Amino acid sequence: MLSGVVLTSSNVASVEVRIAGFATSMPKTDVGRFEGKYQVPHLPFFMSHNFQMEIIARNTAGVSVEQSLPLQIR
């Protein structure tokens, strides 16, 4: 299970997380706070377990800011 919290400024309307071609929105739980959980599928031993996780925050005007983080699944 992969879970996370993203803290933003109060004007952020949505947060999207992208990992290896899969994208999901994080539910807003409070002003500037987004939380989510995702069940990571089983990966074959020969497949890379290192990914880049892209976090995209958008305001109501559609202006976005992106942050990339390394992610290793063990």
N, CA, C and O atoms as a Maestro MAE file, in Angstrom:
{
 s_m_m2io_version
 :::
 2.0.0
}

f_m_ct {
 s_m_title
 :::
 protein
 m_atom[296] {
  # First column is atom index #
  i_m_mmod_type
  r_m_x_coord
  r_m_y_coord
  r_m_z_coord
  i_m_residue_number
  s_m_chain_name
  s_m_pdb_residue_name
  s_m_pdb_atom_name
  i_m_atomic_number
  :::
  1 25 0.856 -1.175 0.000 1 A "MET " " N  " 7
  2 3 0.000 0.000 0.000 1 A "MET " " CA " 6
  3 2 0.896 1.230 0.000 1 A "MET " " C  " 6
  4 15 1.841 1.326 0.783 1 A "MET " " O  " 8
  5 25 0.591 2.151 -0.874 2 A "LEU " " N  " 7
  6 3 1.309 3.418 -0.953 2 A "LEU " " CA " 6
  7 2 0.349 4.498 -0.463 2 A "LEU " " C  " 6
  8 15 -0.760 4.624 -0.983 2 A "LEU " " O  " 8
  9 25 0.759 5.263 0.514 3 A "SER " " N  " 7
  10 3 -0.095 6.339 1.019 3 A "SER " " CA " 6
  11 2 0.737 7.597 1.156 3 A "SER " " C  " 6
  12 15 1.950 7.545 1.359 3 A "SER " " O  " 8
  13 25 0.058 8.732 1.041 4 A "GLY " " N  " 7
  14 3 0.797 9.974 1.140 4 A "GLY " " CA " 6
  15 2 -0.086 11.156 1.459 4 A "GLY " " C  " 6
  16 15 -1.308 11.110 1.319 4 A "GLY " " O  " 8
  17 25 0.566 12.210 1.890 5 A "VAL " " N  " 7
  18 3 -0.073 13.486 2.195 5 A "VAL " " CA " 6
  19 2 0.690 14.551 1.425 5 A "VAL " " C  " 6
  20 15 1.921 14.586 1.449 5 A "VAL " " O  " 8
  21 25 -0.051 15.422 0.740 6 A "VAL " " N  " 7
  22 3 0.551 16.546 0.036 6 A "VAL " " CA " 6
  23 2 0.011 17.819 0.678 6 A "VAL " " C  " 6
  24 15 -1.200 18.021 0.758 6 A "VAL " " O  " 8
  25 25 0.919 18.671 1.133 7 A "LEU " " N  " 7
  26 3 0.547 19.948 1.732 7 A "LEU " " CA " 6
  27 2 0.830 21.043 0.714 7 A "LEU " " C  " 6
  28 15 1.921 21.107 0.146 7 A "LEU " " O  " 8
  29 25 -0.163 21.910 0.484 8 A "THR " " N  " 7
  30 3 -0.063 22.952 -0.526 8 A "THR " " CA " 6
  31 2 -0.484 24.290 0.057 8 A "THR " " C  " 6
  32 15 -0.865 24.383 1.224 8 A "THR " " O  " 8
  33 25 -0.409 25.322 -0.768 9 A "SER " " N  " 7
  34 3 -0.968 26.611 -0.367 9 A "SER " " CA " 6
  35 2 -2.486 26.515 -0.439 9 A "SER " " C  " 6
  36 15 -3.026 25.578 -1.027 9 A "SER " " O  " 8
  37 25 -3.163 27.469 0.149 10 A "SER " " N  " 7
  38 3 -4.616 27.399 0.260 10 A "SER " " CA " 6
  39 2 -5.345 27.569 -1.066 10 A "SER " " C  " 6
  40 15 -6.523 27.224 -1.151 10 A "SER " " O  " 8
  41 25 -4.692 28.086 -2.104 11 A "ASN " " N  " 7
  42 3 -5.369 28.305 -3.378 11 A "ASN " " CA " 6
  43 2 -5.307 27.100 -4.328 11 A "ASN " " C  " 6
  44 15 -5.793 27.190 -5.455 11 A "ASN " " O  " 8
  45 25 -4.725 25.989 -3.900 12 A "VAL " " N  " 7
  46 3 -4.659 24.789 -4.744 12 A "VAL " " CA " 6
  47 2 -6.004 24.076 -4.695 12 A "VAL " " C  " 6
  48 15 -6.541 23.793 -3.624 12 A "VAL " " O  " 8
  49 25 -6.538 23.789 -5.895 13 A "ALA " " N  " 7
  50 3 -7.853 23.151 -6.007 13 A "ALA " " CA " 6
  51 2 -7.767 21.646 -6.200 13 A "ALA " " C  " 6
  52 15 -8.678 20.922 -5.797 13 A "ALA " " O  " 8
  53 25 -6.674 21.153 -6.817 14 A "SER " " N  " 7
  54 3 -6.562 19.715 -7.053 14 A "SER " " CA " 6
  55 2 -5.102 19.291 -7.092 14 A "SER " " C  " 6
  56 15 -4.215 20.076 -7.426 14 A "SER " " O  " 8
  57 25 -4.875 18.026 -6.740 15 A "VAL " " N  " 7
  58 3 -3.545 17.427 -6.796 15 A "VAL " " CA " 6
  59 2 -3.668 16.099 -7.529 15 A "VAL " " C  " 6
  60 15 -4.517 15.271 -7.200 15 A "VAL " " O  " 8
  61 25 -2.813 15.907 -8.522 16 A "GLU " " N  " 7
  62 3 -2.767 14.660 -9.296 16 A "GLU " " CA " 6
  63 2 -1.412 14.009 -9.084 16 A "GLU " " C  " 6
  64 15 -0.394 14.699 -9.019 16 A "GLU " " O  " 8
  65 25 -1.391 12.683 -8.976 17 A "VAL " " N  " 7
  66 3 -0.148 11.932 -8.816 17 A "VAL " " CA " 6
  67 2 -0.030 10.984 -10.001 17 A "VAL " " C  " 6
  68 15 -0.976 10.272 -10.338 17 A "VAL " " O  " 8
  69 25 1.156 10.981 -10.636 18 A "ARG " " N  " 7
  70 3 1.423 10.094 -11.778 18 A "ARG " " CA " 6
  71 2 2.627 9.220 -11.470 18 A "ARG " " C  " 6
  72 15 3.681 9.701 -11.052 18 A "ARG " " O  " 8
  73 25 2.443 7.918 -11.689 19 A "ILE " " N  " 7
  74 3 3.523 6.957 -11.504 19 A "ILE " " CA " 6
  75 2 3.467 5.971 -12.658 19 A "ILE " " C  " 6
  76 15 2.466 5.277 -12.833 19 A "ILE " " O  " 8
  77 25 4.529 5.904 -13.443 20 A "ALA " " N  " 7
  78 3 4.668 4.922 -14.526 20 A "ALA " " CA " 6
  79 2 3.440 4.856 -15.431 20 A "ALA " " C  " 6
  80 15 2.940 3.769 -15.721 20 A "ALA " " O  " 8
  81 25 2.963 5.990 -15.868 21 A "GLY " " N  " 7
  82 3 1.828 6.017 -16.785 21 A "GLY " " CA " 6
  83 2 0.462 5.937 -16.134 21 A "GLY " " C  " 6
  84 15 -0.549 6.065 -16.824 21 A "GLY " " O  " 8
  85 25 0.400 5.730 -14.840 22 A "PHE " " N  " 7
  86 3 -0.866 5.687 -14.115 22 A "PHE " " CA " 6
  87 2 -1.049 7.020 -13.404 22 A "PHE " " C  " 6
  88 15 -0.108 7.534 -12.799 22 A "PHE " " O  " 8
  89 25 -2.245 7.581 -13.470 23 A "ALA " " N  " 7
  90 3 -2.524 8.856 -12.812 23 A "ALA " " CA " 6
  91 2 -3.774 8.744 -11.947 23 A "ALA " " C  " 6
  92 15 -4.733 8.058 -12.300 23 A "ALA " " O  " 8
  93 25 -3.744 9.426 -10.816 24 A "THR " " N  " 7
  94 3 -4.901 9.463 -9.926 24 A "THR " " CA " 6
  95 2 -4.946 10.818 -9.211 24 A "THR " " C  " 6
  96 15 -3.914 11.447 -8.977 24 A "THR " " O  " 8
  97 25 -6.141 11.243 -8.875 25 A "SER " " N  " 7
  98 3 -6.315 12.477 -8.113 25 A "SER " " CA " 6
  99 2 -6.317 12.155 -6.623 25 A "SER " " C  " 6
  100 15 -6.811 11.110 -6.199 25 A "SER " " O  " 8
  101 25 -5.760 13.060 -5.845 26 A "MET " " N  " 7
  102 3 -5.776 12.890 -4.394 26 A "MET " " CA " 6
  103 2 -6.952 13.678 -3.838 26 A "MET " " C  " 6
  104 15 -7.133 14.840 -4.201 26 A "MET " " O  " 8
  105 25 -7.753 13.080 -2.970 27 A "PRO " " N  " 7
  106 3 -8.873 13.796 -2.356 27 A "PRO " " CA " 6
  107 2 -8.388 14.921 -1.431 27 A "PRO " " C  " 6
  108 15 -7.408 14.770 -0.701 27 A "PRO " " O  " 8
  109 25 -9.098 16.043 -1.485 28 A "LYS " " N  " 7
  110 3 -8.791 17.173 -0.611 28 A "LYS " " CA " 6
  111 2 -9.452 16.904 0.735 28 A "LYS " " C  " 6
  112 15 -10.660 16.677 0.805 28 A "LYS " " O  " 8
  113 25 -8.656 16.930 1.804 29 A "THR " " N  " 7
  114 3 -9.188 16.634 3.136 29 A "THR " " CA " 6
  115 2 -9.323 17.878 4.004 29 A "THR " " C  " 6
  116 15 -10.013 17.863 5.023 29 A "THR " " O  " 8
  117 25 -8.655 18.962 3.588 30 A "ASP " " N  " 7
  118 3 -8.717 20.225 4.323 30 A "ASP " " CA " 6
  119 2 -8.110 21.292 3.421 30 A "ASP " " C  " 6
  120 15 -7.608 20.970 2.344 30 A "ASP " " O  " 8
  121 25 -8.145 22.525 3.830 31 A "VAL " " N  " 7
  122 3 -7.539 23.602 3.046 31 A "VAL " " CA " 6
  123 2 -6.036 23.346 2.940 31 A "VAL " " C  " 6
  124 15 -5.335 23.299 3.951 31 A "VAL " " O  " 8
  125 25 -5.547 23.182 1.707 32 A "GLY " " N  " 7
  126 3 -4.121 22.945 1.496 32 A "GLY " " CA " 6
  127 2 -3.638 21.559 1.882 32 A "GLY " " C  " 6
  128 15 -2.432 21.346 2.001 32 A "GLY " " O  " 8
  129 25 -4.541 20.611 2.080 33 A "ARG " " N  " 7
  130 3 -4.140 19.250 2.479 33 A "ARG " " CA " 6
  131 2 -4.866 18.218 1.612 33 A "ARG " " C  " 6
  132 15 -6.094 18.213 1.525 33 A "ARG " " O  " 8
  133 25 -4.085 17.349 0.977 34 A "PHE " " N  " 7
  134 3 -4.602 16.282 0.129 34 A "PHE " " CA " 6
  135 2 -4.006 14.968 0.607 34 A "PHE " " C  " 6
  136 15 -2.812 14.896 0.898 34 A "PHE " " O  " 8
  137 25 -4.843 13.913 0.691 35 A "GLU " " N  " 7
  138 3 -4.383 12.611 1.175 35 A "GLU " " CA " 6
  139 2 -4.875 11.519 0.242 35 A "GLU " " C  " 6
  140 15 -5.959 11.623 -0.332 35 A "GLU " " O  " 8
  141 25 -4.076 10.473 0.095 36 A "GLY " " N  " 7
  142 3 -4.511 9.379 -0.746 36 A "GLY " " CA " 6
  143 2 -3.808 8.076 -0.432 36 A "GLY " " C  " 6
  144 15 -2.740 8.064 0.180 36 A "GLY " " O  " 8
  145 25 -4.428 6.959 -0.863 37 A "LYS " " N  " 7
  146 3 -3.858 5.619 -0.726 37 A "LYS " " CA " 6
  147 2 -4.037 4.888 -2.048 37 A "LYS " " C  " 6
  148 15 -5.023 5.090 -2.757 37 A "LYS " " O  " 8
  149 25 -3.075 4.040 -2.367 38 A "TYR " " N  " 7
  150 3 -3.123 3.278 -3.613 38 A "TYR " " CA " 6
  151 2 -2.520 1.900 -3.372 38 A "TYR " " C  " 6
  152 15 -1.434 1.776 -2.806 38 A "TYR " " O  " 8
  153 25 -3.226 0.884 -3.801 39 A "GLN " " N  " 7
  154 3 -2.705 -0.483 -3.708 39 A "GLN " " CA " 6
  155 2 -1.779 -0.721 -4.892 39 A "GLN " " C  " 6
  156 15 -2.234 -0.756 -6.035 39 A "GLN " " O  " 8
  157 25 -0.504 -0.883 -4.634 40 A "VAL " " N  " 7
  158 3 0.483 -1.111 -5.684 40 A "VAL " " CA " 6
  159 2 0.349 -2.547 -6.173 40 A "VAL " " C  " 6
  160 15 0.353 -3.474 -5.362 40 A "VAL " " O  " 8
  161 25 0.228 -2.752 -7.498 41 A "PRO " " N  " 7
  162 3 0.112 -4.120 -8.002 41 A "PRO " " CA " 6
  163 2 1.433 -4.875 -7.849 41 A "PRO " " C  " 6
  164 15 2.493 -4.266 -7.711 41 A "PRO " " O  " 8
  165 25 1.358 -6.186 -7.873 42 A "HIS " " N  " 7
  166 3 2.553 -7.028 -7.817 42 A "HIS " " CA " 6
  167 2 3.375 -6.809 -9.076 42 A "HIS " " C  " 6
  168 15 2.840 -6.846 -10.184 42 A "HIS " " O  " 8
  169 25 4.662 -6.584 -8.912 43 A "LEU " " N  " 7
  170 3 5.548 -6.394 -10.057 43 A "LEU " " CA " 6
  171 2 6.447 -7.607 -10.198 43 A "LEU " " C  " 6
  172 15 6.997 -8.073 -9.201 43 A "LEU " " O  " 8
  173 25 6.616 -8.139 -11.418 44 A "PRO " " N  " 7
  174 3 7.517 -9.276 -11.622 44 A "PRO " " CA " 6
  175 2 8.945 -8.918 -11.205 44 A "PRO " " C  " 6
  176 15 9.347 -7.756 -11.275 44 A "PRO " " O  " 8
  177 25 9.700 -9.916 -10.776 45 A "PHE " " N  " 7
  178 3 11.051 -9.680 -10.264 45 A "PHE " " CA " 6
  179 2 11.966 -9.023 -11.294 45 A "PHE " " C  " 6
  180 15 12.891 -8.301 -10.922 45 A "PHE " " O  " 8
  181 25 11.720 -9.264 -12.595 46 A "PHE " " N  " 7
  182 3 12.595 -8.738 -13.636 46 A "PHE " " CA " 6
  183 2 12.248 -7.298 -14.027 46 A "PHE " " C  " 6
  184 15 12.983 -6.672 -14.791 46 A "PHE " " O  " 8
  185 25 11.161 -6.781 -13.521 47 A "MET " " N  " 7
  186 3 10.744 -5.421 -13.845 47 A "MET " " CA " 6
  187 2 11.366 -4.447 -12.854 47 A "MET " " C  " 6
  188 15 11.494 -4.745 -11.666 47 A "MET " " O  " 8
  189 25 11.752 -3.278 -13.359 48 A "SER " " N  " 7
  190 3 12.347 -2.260 -12.491 48 A "SER " " CA " 6
  191 2 11.361 -1.851 -11.402 48 A "SER " " C  " 6
  192 15 10.164 -1.709 -11.656 48 A "SER " " O  " 8
  193 25 11.867 -1.667 -10.209 49 A "HIS " " N  " 7
  194 3 11.045 -1.229 -9.085 49 A "HIS " " CA " 6
  195 2 11.350 0.225 -8.709 49 A "HIS " " C  " 6
  196 15 10.950 0.697 -7.645 49 A "HIS " " O  " 8
  197 25 12.057 0.918 -9.587 50 A "ASN " " N  " 7
  198 3 12.390 2.315 -9.368 50 A "ASN " " CA " 6
  199 2 11.586 3.177 -10.341 50 A "ASN " " C  " 6
  200 15 11.615 2.949 -11.550 50 A "ASN " " O  " 8
  201 25 10.874 4.158 -9.811 51 A "PHE " " N  " 7
  202 3 10.011 5.001 -10.620 51 A "PHE " " CA " 6
  203 2 10.193 6.455 -10.223 51 A "PHE " " C  " 6
  204 15 10.756 6.761 -9.172 51 A "PHE " " O  " 8
  205 25 9.712 7.340 -11.070 52 A "GLN " " N  " 7
  206 3 9.594 8.749 -10.735 52 A "GLN " " CA " 6
  207 2 8.123 9.022 -10.461 52 A "GLN " " C  " 6
  208 15 7.262 8.643 -11.255 52 A "GLN " " O  " 8
  209 25 7.837 9.660 -9.373 53 A "MET " " N  " 7
  210 3 6.474 10.025 -9.023 53 A "MET " " CA " 6
  211 2 6.321 11.519 -9.295 53 A "MET " " C  " 6
  212 15 7.046 12.340 -8.733 53 A "MET " " O  " 8
  213 25 5.374 11.859 -10.160 54 A "GLU " " N  " 7
  214 3 5.106 13.254 -10.493 54 A "GLU " " CA " 6
  215 2 3.891 13.717 -9.687 54 A "GLU " " C  " 6
  216 15 2.853 13.055 -9.688 54 A "GLU " " O  " 8
  217 25 4.021 14.827 -9.014 55 A "ILE " " N  " 7
  218 3 2.920 15.415 -8.253 55 A "ILE " " CA " 6
  219 2 2.592 16.753 -8.914 55 A "ILE " " C  " 6
  220 15 3.450 17.630 -9.014 55 A "ILE " " O  " 8
  221 25 1.342 16.903 -9.364 56 A "ILE " " N  " 7
  222 3 0.909 18.110 -10.068 56 A "ILE " " CA " 6
  223 2 -0.188 18.788 -9.250 56 A "ILE " " C  " 6
  224 15 -1.236 18.194 -8.997 56 A "ILE " " O  " 8
  225 25 0.055 20.018 -8.844 57 A "ALA " " N  " 7
  226 3 -0.937 20.808 -8.108 57 A "ALA " " CA " 6
  227 2 -1.486 21.869 -9.047 57 A "ALA " " C  " 6
  228 15 -0.730 22.526 -9.762 57 A "ALA " " O  " 8
  229 25 -2.821 22.036 -9.043 58 A "ARG " " N  " 7
  230 3 -3.465 23.020 -9.919 58 A "ARG " " CA " 6
  231 2 -4.399 23.925 -9.115 58 A "ARG " " C  " 6
  232 15 -5.051 23.484 -8.169 58 A "ARG " " O  " 8
  233 25 -4.447 25.190 -9.508 59 A "ASN " " N  " 7
  234 3 -5.428 26.086 -8.895 59 A "ASN " " CA " 6
  235 2 -6.685 26.112 -9.762 59 A "ASN " " C  " 6
  236 15 -6.739 25.416 -10.776 59 A "ASN " " O  " 8
  237 25 -7.681 26.885 -9.395 60 A "THR " " N  " 7
  238 3 -8.950 26.892 -10.130 60 A "THR " " CA " 6
  239 2 -8.811 27.473 -11.528 60 A "THR " " C  " 6
  240 15 -9.648 27.195 -12.386 60 A "THR " " O  " 8
  241 25 -7.793 28.260 -11.780 61 A "ALA " " N  " 7
  242 3 -7.547 28.814 -13.117 61 A "ALA " " CA " 6
  243 2 -6.821 27.821 -14.021 61 A "ALA " " C  " 6
  244 15 -6.645 28.080 -15.211 61 A "ALA " " O  " 8
  245 25 -6.400 26.690 -13.464 62 A "GLY " " N  " 7
  246 3 -5.703 25.675 -14.249 62 A "GLY " " CA " 6
  247 2 -4.194 25.804 -14.275 62 A "GLY " " C  " 6
  248 15 -3.513 25.011 -14.925 62 A "GLY " " O  " 8
  249 25 -3.668 26.794 -13.576 63 A "VAL " " N  " 7
  250 3 -2.220 26.963 -13.490 63 A "VAL " " CA " 6
  251 2 -1.658 25.829 -12.637 63 A "VAL " " C  " 6
  252 15 -2.161 25.551 -11.548 63 A "VAL " " O  " 8
  253 25 -0.612 25.178 -13.143 64 A "SER " " N  " 7
  254 3 -0.086 24.010 -12.432 64 A "SER " " CA " 6
  255 2 1.377 24.184 -12.045 64 A "SER " " C  " 6
  256 15 2.125 24.948 -12.655 64 A "SER " " O  " 8
  257 25 1.750 23.444 -11.010 65 A "VAL " " N  " 7
  258 3 3.133 23.332 -10.538 65 A "VAL " " CA " 6
  259 2 3.405 21.853 -10.373 65 A "VAL " " C  " 6
  260 15 2.579 21.125 -9.822 65 A "VAL " " O  " 8
  261 25 4.570 21.398 -10.853 66 A "GLU " " N  " 7
  262 3 4.910 19.973 -10.778 66 A "GLU " " CA " 6
  263 2 6.150 19.760 -9.921 66 A "GLU " " C  " 6
  264 15 7.065 20.584 -9.900 66 A "GLU " " O  " 8
  265 25 6.155 18.631 -9.215 67 A "GLN " " N  " 7
  266 3 7.306 18.205 -8.417 67 A "GLN " " CA " 6
  267 2 7.538 16.732 -8.706 67 A "GLN " " C  " 6
  268 15 6.587 15.950 -8.732 67 A "GLN " " O  " 8
  269 25 8.771 16.348 -8.921 68 A "SER " " N  " 7
  270 3 9.117 14.958 -9.204 68 A "SER " " CA " 6
  271 2 9.889 14.384 -8.014 68 A "SER " " C  " 6
  272 15 10.798 15.016 -7.477 68 A "SER " " O  " 8
  273 25 9.498 13.161 -7.616 69 A "LEU " " N  " 7
  274 3 10.167 12.481 -6.493 69 A "LEU " " CA " 6
  275 2 10.506 11.056 -6.885 69 A "LEU " " C  " 6
  276 15 9.729 10.410 -7.588 69 A "LEU " " O  " 8
  277 25 11.660 10.548 -6.443 70 A "PRO " " N  " 7
  278 3 11.989 9.143 -6.721 70 A "PRO " " CA " 6
  279 2 11.129 8.226 -5.841 70 A "PRO " " C  " 6
  280 15 10.804 8.560 -4.702 70 A "PRO " " O  " 8
  281 25 10.775 7.080 -6.392 71 A "LEU " " N  " 7
  282 3 9.953 6.101 -5.667 71 A "LEU " " CA " 6
  283 2 10.539 4.713 -5.922 71 A "LEU " " C  " 6
  284 15 10.727 4.318 -7.072 71 A "LEU " " O  " 8
  285 25 10.824 3.981 -4.861 72 A "GLN " " N  " 7
  286 3 11.328 2.620 -4.978 72 A "GLN " " CA " 6
  287 2 10.345 1.680 -4.301 72 A "GLN " " C  " 6
  288 15 10.014 1.846 -3.127 72 A "GLN " " O  " 8
  289 25 9.884 0.688 -5.058 73 A "ILE " " N  " 7
  290 3 8.967 -0.306 -4.519 73 A "ILE " " CA " 6
  291 2 9.756 -1.552 -4.187 73 A "ILE " " C  " 6
  292 15 10.478 -2.091 -5.026 73 A "ILE " " O  " 8
  293 25 9.609 -2.010 -2.934 74 A "ARG " " N  " 7
  294 3 10.345 -3.216 -2.495 74 A "ARG " " CA " 6
  295 2 9.370 -4.309 -2.173 74 A "ARG " " C  " 6
  296 15 9.777 -5.404 -1.786 74 A "ARG " " O  " 8
  :::
 }
 m_bond[295] {
  # First column is bond index #
  i_m_from
  i_m_to
  i_m_order
  :::
  1 1 2 1
  2 2 3 1
  3 3 4 2
  4 3 5 1
  5 5 6 1
  6 6 7 1
  7 7 8 2
  8 7 9 1
  9 9 10 1
  10 10 11 1
  11 11 12 2
  12 11 13 1
  13 13 14 1
  14 14 15 1
  15 15 16 2
  16 15 17 1
  17 17 18 1
  18 18 19 1
  19 19 20 2
  20 19 21 1
  21 21 22 1
  22 22 23 1
  23 23 24 2
  24 23 25 1
  25 25 26 1
  26 26 27 1
  27 27 28 2
  28 27 29 1
  29 29 30 1
  30 30 31 1
  31 31 32 2
  32 31 33 1
  33 33 34 1
  34 34 35 1
  35 35 36 2
  36 35 37 1
  37 37 38 1
  38 38 39 1
  39 39 40 2
  40 39 41 1
  41 41 42 1
  42 42 43 1
  43 43 44 2
  44 43 45 1
  45 45 46 1
  46 46 47 1
  47 47 48 2
  48 47 49 1
  49 49 50 1
  50 50 51 1
  51 51 52 2
  52 51 53 1
  53 53 54 1
  54 54 55 1
  55 55 56 2
  56 55 57 1
  57 57 58 1
  58 58 59 1
  59 59 60 2
  60 59 61 1
  61 61 62 1
  62 62 63 1
  63 63 64 2
  64 63 65 1
  65 65 66 1
  66 66 67 1
  67 67 68 2
  68 67 69 1
  69 69 70 1
  70 70 71 1
  71 71 72 2
  72 71 73 1
  73 73 74 1
  74 74 75 1
  75 75 76 2
  76 75 77 1
  77 77 78 1
  78 78 79 1
  79 79 80 2
  80 79 81 1
  81 81 82 1
  82 82 83 1
  83 83 84 2
  84 83 85 1
  85 85 86 1
  86 86 87 1
  87 87 88 2
  88 87 89 1
  89 89 90 1
  90 90 91 1
  91 91 92 2
  92 91 93 1
  93 93 94 1
  94 94 95 1
  95 95 96 2
  96 95 97 1
  97 97 98 1
  98 98 99 1
  99 99 100 2
  100 99 101 1
  101 101 102 1
  102 102 103 1
  103 103 104 2
  104 103 105 1
  105 105 106 1
  106 106 107 1
  107 107 108 2
  108 107 109 1
  109 109 110 1
  110 110 111 1
  111 111 112 2
  112 111 113 1
  113 113 114 1
  114 114 115 1
  115 115 116 2
  116 115 117 1
  117 117 118 1
  118 118 119 1
  119 119 120 2
  120 119 121 1
  121 121 122 1
  122 122 123 1
  123 123 124 2
  124 123 125 1
  125 125 126 1
  126 126 127 1
  127 127 128 2
  128 127 129 1
  129 129 130 1
  130 130 131 1
  131 131 132 2
  132 131 133 1
  133 133 134 1
  134 134 135 1
  135 135 136 2
  136 135 137 1
  137 137 138 1
  138 138 139 1
  139 139 140 2
  140 139 141 1
  141 141 142 1
  142 142 143 1
  143 143 144 2
  144 143 145 1
  145 145 146 1
  146 146 147 1
  147 147 148 2
  148 147 149 1
  149 149 150 1
  150 150 151 1
  151 151 152 2
  152 151 153 1
  153 153 154 1
  154 154 155 1
  155 155 156 2
  156 155 157 1
  157 157 158 1
  158 158 159 1
  159 159 160 2
  160 159 161 1
  161 161 162 1
  162 162 163 1
  163 163 164 2
  164 163 165 1
  165 165 166 1
  166 166 167 1
  167 167 168 2
  168 167 169 1
  169 169 170 1
  170 170 171 1
  171 171 172 2
  172 171 173 1
  173 173 174 1
  174 174 175 1
  175 175 176 2
  176 175 177 1
  177 177 178 1
  178 178 179 1
  179 179 180 2
  180 179 181 1
  181 181 182 1
  182 182 183 1
  183 183 184 2
  184 183 185 1
  185 185 186 1
  186 186 187 1
  187 187 188 2
  188 187 189 1
  189 189 190 1
  190 190 191 1
  191 191 192 2
  192 191 193 1
  193 193 194 1
  194 194 195 1
  195 195 196 2
  196 195 197 1
  197 197 198 1
  198 198 199 1
  199 199 200 2
  200 199 201 1
  201 201 202 1
  202 202 203 1
  203 203 204 2
  204 203 205 1
  205 205 206 1
  206 206 207 1
  207 207 208 2
  208 207 209 1
  209 209 210 1
  210 210 211 1
  211 211 212 2
  212 211 213 1
  213 213 214 1
  214 214 215 1
  215 215 216 2
  216 215 217 1
  217 217 218 1
  218 218 219 1
  219 219 220 2
  220 219 221 1
  221 221 222 1
  222 222 223 1
  223 223 224 2
  224 223 225 1
  225 225 226 1
  226 226 227 1
  227 227 228 2
  228 227 229 1
  229 229 230 1
  230 230 231 1
  231 231 232 2
  232 231 233 1
  233 233 234 1
  234 234 235 1
  235 235 236 2
  236 235 237 1
  237 237 238 1
  238 238 239 1
  239 239 240 2
  240 239 241 1
  241 241 242 1
  242 242 243 1
  243 243 244 2
  244 243 245 1
  245 245 246 1
  246 246 247 1
  247 247 248 2
  248 247 249 1
  249 249 250 1
  250 250 251 1
  251 251 252 2
  252 251 253 1
  253 253 254 1
  254 254 255 1
  255 255 256 2
  256 255 257 1
  257 257 258 1
  258 258 259 1
  259 259 260 2
  260 259 261 1
  261 261 262 1
  262 262 263 1
  263 263 264 2
  264 263 265 1
  265 265 266 1
  266 266 267 1
  267 267 268 2
  268 267 269 1
  269 269 270 1
  270 270 271 1
  271 271 272 2
  272 271 273 1
  273 273 274 1
  274 274 275 1
  275 275 276 2
  276 275 277 1
  277 277 278 1
  278 278 279 1
  279 279 280 2
  280 279 281 1
  281 281 282 1
  282 282 283 1
  283 283 284 2
  284 283 285 1
  285 285 286 1
  286 286 287 1
  287 287 288 2
  288 287 289 1
  289 289 290 1
  290 290 291 1
  291 291 292 2
  292 291 293 1
  293 293 294 1
  294 294 295 1
  295 295 296 2
  :::
 }
}
